[in-house]
Structure formats: structure tokens, C-alpha cells
Amino acid sequence: MSLEPQIRAALEAAFQPSLLEIVNESNLHAGHNPEAAATHDTHYRIRISASSFAGKSRVSQHREINAALKFAFDAGLHALAIEVKSGN
């Protein structure tokens, strides 16, 4: 089962985002990462905008997102590219 729906549900529950895009980039890493080739579920990019991020540093925003997705890292997520968009 793909992590994508679980990632989406966790981010929506934690941040109620006005924008949430989740891109599975595992296929881009299959040549040098055997796990990415086998599971297709190791590398993701998210673009997110939520009012709860307003006024917080990028480090703080990323820490909150990583904490919300700890279960995904525990399940084999290897890399997460995070783009926090300003605005609601």
C-alpha cells in the first residue's frame, strides 16, 4: 500500500492546509536506491500552505511537518522535500 494517502491524511489532520500537493518522486531515485526501485514509496515532495505556518521559521515549519510524518519515516520514507507556500 502506498504511503501517499496516509501522508495526505496526516498532513490534512495536523495543518488543515489550503494547498496540499504530494508528488511521489521515488522513480527518480530507483537507479541509485534499490529500495526506491522495489517499493516506489521512498521519496516524496510536498507543497503545502496552511495558516498555522504563518510567522514561523522554515526550520520550525519543517520540524512540525516531519513530526506529523514520523510514521512514514518509520515505514520506509527515505526523503521528503518540503515546500511551504506563503498565504492561505
ABEGO torsion letter per residue (X at the ends): XBAAAAAAAAAAAAAGBABBBBBBAAAAAAAABAAAAAAGAABBBBBBBBAAABGBBAAAAAAAAAAAAAAAAAAGBABBBBBBBBEX
